[in-house]
Amino acid sequence: MRAHSETAPVSTAARWAGRVLSGLVIAFLVFDGAIKLAPVAVVTETMEQLGWPAGAGIARLLGVLTLACTILYAIPRTAVLGAVLLTGYMGGAIATHLRIGSLIDSHLLFGLYLGLLIWGGLSLRDPRLRALLPLRS
């Protein structure tokens, strides 16, 4: 039986699966943050539909926050902090969609799906996280 301070080794397949999941999340969030920096018309129109001020300044601020949290998530030493911050960001997105009555299966739960990918990818590539938050004992 392993002591609590030891971590189980990660298989190569699990590590690569975690990298792929994390890479997909990072690619999506970089795209999402970048279009908010521009900001393209669809961003400000969508923000207005969601009840946010439609100004470019708010869009750019959200873009900077998205990119900053994503960078933290992409760096192995700060990945857990990035995941925590992105989870909060996704919670805000879920709350926004809940407030306006978005469809549950598409817009409302997208933040939940993305959050599961964030933590799933990180747990597959980081054995310390799995030791800290085991799914089974």
DABELGI-V811743 format. One record per backbone hydrogen bond with DSSP energy under -1.0 kcal/mol. CO is the residue of the C=O (numbers start at 0). NH is the residue of the N-H. Records with the same first field share a line. If there is no record, write none. Layout:
# DABELGI-V811743
CO: NH + NH
This chain:
# DABELGI-V811743
2: 5
10: 14
11: 15
12: 16
13: 17
14: 18
15: 19
16: 20
17: 21
18: 22
19: 23
20: 24
21: 25
22: 26
23: 27
24: 28
25: 29
26: 30
27: 31
28: 32
29: 33
30: 34
31: 35
32: 36
33: 37
34: 39
39: 42 + 43
40: 44
41: 45
42: 46
43: 47
44: 48
45: 49
46: 51
47: 50
54: 58
55: 59
56: 60
57: 61
58: 62
59: 63
60: 64
61: 65
62: 66
63: 67
64: 68
65: 69
66: 70
67: 71
68: 72
69: 73
70: 74
74: 77
77: 81
78: 82
79: 83
80: 84
81: 85
82: 86
83: 87
84: 88
85: 89
86: 90
87: 91
88: 92
89: 93
90: 94
91: 95
92: 96
93: 97
94: 98
95: 99
96: 101
102: 107
103: 108
108: 112
109: 113
110: 114
111: 115
112: 116
113: 117
114: 118
115: 119
116: 120
117: 121
118: 122
119: 123
120: 124
121: 125
125: 129
126: 130
127: 131
128: 132
